[in-house]
Amino acid sequence: MIDIYGTLGPSCSNERILEDMFHEGMTGIRINLSHVMLADCCRQIERINSAASKAGVTPKILIDMQGPELRIGILDESITLREGDVVFLGNNGIPVQQEVIDRLECGDEIMLDDGKILVSVIEIDNAQVTVSVKRGGTLTSRKSIAIVGKTIYMPTMTDADIENLKFASNFNIYGIMQPFVRNKEDLIAVRNALDENGCQDMKIFAKIENMDGVNSIKTFMKHCDEIIIARGDLGNSMPLWELPRIQKYISSVCREYNKPFMVVTQMLSSMEHCKVPTRAEVCDIYNAACDGASSVMVTGESAIGEYPVEVIKYLKKTVETVGYT
């Protein structure tokens, strides 16, 4: 059976909606800890467990850690960026980590929010960077940031990650999603942190989100329980037309090593605002299942989309057709 994961968010925080999602085939749910601490999720987790119980499901709850991912800081309100706008990063502008500013040079291109927004560096003045918007969009707090062609090495786990693990054993968490896995040392560090915080039984889901992870994937297979083909940031690390080939490569390696894998990102993104998916989306889901995916997941579609229950229905119904003749 292929596991069906949703992502917790405002659109599915209601227990009745969660129950309907479980009835439609959802087997697990992701809690994104990039925006909240686990200790603050007690009531949400109670609702998840209650809704799952009413639907006759034992839910697989995954916590998605902060890890070495780069994100912008907190914005007072959303910012609309239009092509040709000149804006600032850093002091008196969009808050970014100093590690990002330190690596920037004039002419660098920066992708925001999984590449939806693209800006180009035109001037650097100490802690303030002036950029020109090349591809616009609406930017909100804590969205991803990546410099095209450059890697910034950050610690495997943040202080917030360790703090979250101290509470994880209290919530019957099924697994930890570790972002931006680069090598086996990252996963060894995660396993040690789990052991030190009473989370020995939690499974490790290794998110492949950059070429470091792709290139070293065969070296860390035994150090994780499942691989995640996280196509959002992974697509930022290459020309986008190469992403399907890389997804197929990761799938083949997982089959070679008999390692379960998950496919995630934009599987039903049109359904954030539409009650039915595109033909391309259901074909994408079907192909992922045919490649051997052990699980599939939606993110914004269930977290902030208008039709979270319908999203799970289409996800489940599509993977069920695999093997039909």
SVG drawing of the C-alpha trace seen along z (x, -y; Angstrom):
<svg xmlns="http://www.w3.org/2000/svg" viewBox="-16 -50 47 56">
<polyline fill="none" stroke="black" stroke-width="0.4" points="0.0,0.0 1.2,-3.5 1.0,-5.9 -0.9,-9.1 0.4,-12.1 -1.1,-15.6 0.5,-18.6 -1.1,-20.3 -2.1,-23.9 -5.0,-26.4 -7.1,-24.7 -7.2,-21.3 -6.9,-22.3 -10.5,-21.5 -11.0,-18.0 -14.0,-17.2 -11.9,-18.1 -9.1,-16.0 -11.5,-13.1 -12.8,-13.5 -9.2,-13.4 -8.5,-10.2 -11.7,-8.7 -10.6,-9.6 -7.4,-7.7 -4.9,-9.8 -2.6,-7.6 -0.2,-10.2 0.4,-14.0 3.3,-16.3 3.9,-19.0 6.2,-21.7 8.5,-22.9 10.0,-25.7 7.1,-27.9 6.2,-26.5 7.7,-24.7 6.5,-21.2 5.7,-22.1 3.0,-24.5 1.3,-21.8 -0.3,-19.8 -3.9,-20.6 -3.3,-20.1 -1.8,-16.6 -4.7,-15.8 -7.1,-16.7 -5.1,-14.6 -5.2,-11.5 -8.9,-12.0 -9.9,-12.4 -7.8,-9.4 -9.3,-7.3 -12.8,-8.1 -11.8,-7.1 -10.2,-3.9 -6.7,-4.9 -3.4,-4.9 -1.8,-8.1 1.8,-8.4 2.8,-11.8 6.0,-13.2 7.8,-16.3 9.7,-18.3 12.8,-19.8 14.4,-23.1 17.8,-21.5 20.4,-23.3 17.7,-24.9 18.1,-28.6 15.0,-30.7 14.2,-34.4 13.1,-35.8 9.8,-37.0 8.0,-39.7 5.5,-42.1 3.2,-41.4 3.4,-39.9 5.4,-41.7 4.4,-41.9 7.4,-41.9 7.0,-42.9 9.4,-42.5 11.8,-45.4 11.4,-46.4 14.5,-47.2 14.4,-46.0 16.8,-45.3 17.9,-42.2 19.3,-42.4 19.3,-45.7 16.0,-47.6 14.9,-45.1 13.8,-41.4 15.5,-39.6 18.0,-37.0 20.8,-35.1 24.2,-36.6 25.6,-33.4 23.7,-34.2 24.9,-37.8 28.5,-36.8 28.4,-34.5 26.8,-37.0 28.5,-38.8 27.2,-41.3 25.4,-39.5 24.4,-36.5 20.8,-35.3 18.7,-34.4 15.7,-32.2 13.0,-32.8 10.0,-30.5 11.2,-27.4 12.2,-29.5 8.8,-31.2 10.6,-34.5 13.9,-35.4 16.1,-38.4 19.5,-39.5 22.2,-41.2 23.1,-44.7 24.9,-46.1 26.3,-45.0 26.9,-47.4 28.0,-45.6 24.9,-44.0 22.5,-45.4 22.1,-43.9 20.3,-45.7 18.5,-43.3 16.4,-43.7 13.4,-41.5 13.6,-39.4 10.5,-37.2 7.9,-38.5 5.4,-37.2 4.1,-37.5 6.6,-36.8 5.7,-35.7 7.7,-34.9 10.1,-32.0 10.2,-31.1 13.2,-29.3 16.2,-31.2 18.9,-29.8 21.8,-31.4 22.0,-29.9 25.2,-27.9 26.4,-28.3 26.1,-26.0 26.1,-27.4 27.0,-24.8 25.0,-25.1 24.9,-22.8 22.9,-19.6 20.5,-20.4 19.5,-23.8 19.0,-24.6 15.3,-24.6 15.5,-21.1 17.1,-19.8 14.5,-21.5 11.7,-20.0 13.2,-16.5 13.0,-16.9 9.2,-17.0 8.8,-14.5 8.8,-11.4 5.6,-12.7 3.6,-12.9 3.9,-9.4 5.7,-10.9 6.3,-8.3 9.2,-9.9 11.5,-12.9 12.0,-14.5 15.5,-15.8 16.0,-18.6 18.9,-19.0 20.7,-15.7 24.1,-16.1 26.0,-13.0 25.9,-10.1 27.4,-12.3 24.2,-14.4 22.1,-11.3 24.5,-9.9 24.1,-13.3 20.3,-13.0 20.4,-9.4 22.6,-10.5 20.3,-13.4 17.2,-11.0 19.0,-8.6 20.1,-11.3 16.5,-12.6 14.6,-9.4 13.4,-9.1 15.1,-5.9 12.0,-4.5 11.4,-7.4 12.1,-6.7 14.4,-9.0 13.1,-10.3 16.1,-11.8 15.0,-14.7 17.1,-15.0 17.0,-18.7 20.4,-19.5 23.0,-17.9 25.2,-17.1 22.5,-14.7 22.0,-13.3 25.6,-12.6 26.2,-10.9 22.9,-9.1 24.3,-5.6 26.6,-6.2 23.9,-6.9 21.1,-4.5 21.7,-2.4 21.5,-5.4 17.9,-6.3 14.5,-4.5 13.0,-6.4 14.2,-8.8 12.2,-11.8 12.5,-13.2 11.7,-16.8 11.3,-18.5 10.9,-22.1 14.4,-22.9 15.8,-20.1 14.5,-21.8 16.4,-25.0 19.7,-23.2 19.6,-22.6 17.9,-23.8 14.3,-22.7 14.1,-20.6 16.7,-18.3 14.5,-17.6 12.5,-14.7 15.8,-12.8 17.1,-13.3 13.8,-12.1 14.0,-9.0 17.7,-8.5 16.8,-8.7 13.9,-6.3 16.2,-3.8 18.8,-4.0 16.1,-3.4 14.8,-0.4 18.4,0.9 18.9,0.7 15.3,1.7 14.8,-1.6 11.3,-3.1 10.9,-6.6 8.4,-9.4 7.7,-11.9 6.6,-15.4 6.0,-19.0 3.4,-20.4 1.7,-17.0 -1.7,-18.7 -0.8,-22.4 -3.6,-23.5 -6.0,-22.2 -5.0,-25.0 -7.7,-27.0 -9.4,-24.4 -11.6,-21.5 -10.2,-19.2 -6.6,-18.6 -4.9,-19.0 -4.3,-15.9 -0.6,-16.5 -0.9,-16.3 -2.7,-13.0 -0.2,-11.6 2.7,-12.8 1.2,-11.0 0.6,-7.8 4.1,-7.8 5.6,-8.3 3.6,-5.3 4.7,-3.2 8.3,-4.0 7.9,-2.4 7.1,-5.2 6.1,-3.9 4.4,-7.2 3.3,-10.5 2.7,-13.8 1.0,-17.1 2.1,-20.3 0.3,-23.6 -2.5,-21.8 -3.8,-20.6 -2.2,-23.2 -3.5,-26.3 -5.6,-25.2 -9.3,-25.5 -10.1,-21.8 -7.9,-19.6 -10.4,-16.7 -10.7,-16.6 -6.9,-16.7 -6.5,-13.6 -9.3,-11.9 -7.5,-12.5 -4.1,-11.5 -5.5,-8.2 -7.7,-7.3 -4.9,-7.9 -2.3,-5.7 -5.0,-3.0 -5.2,-2.7 -1.6,-1.5 -1.5,2.2 -4.9,2.1 -5.0,3.6"/>
</svg>
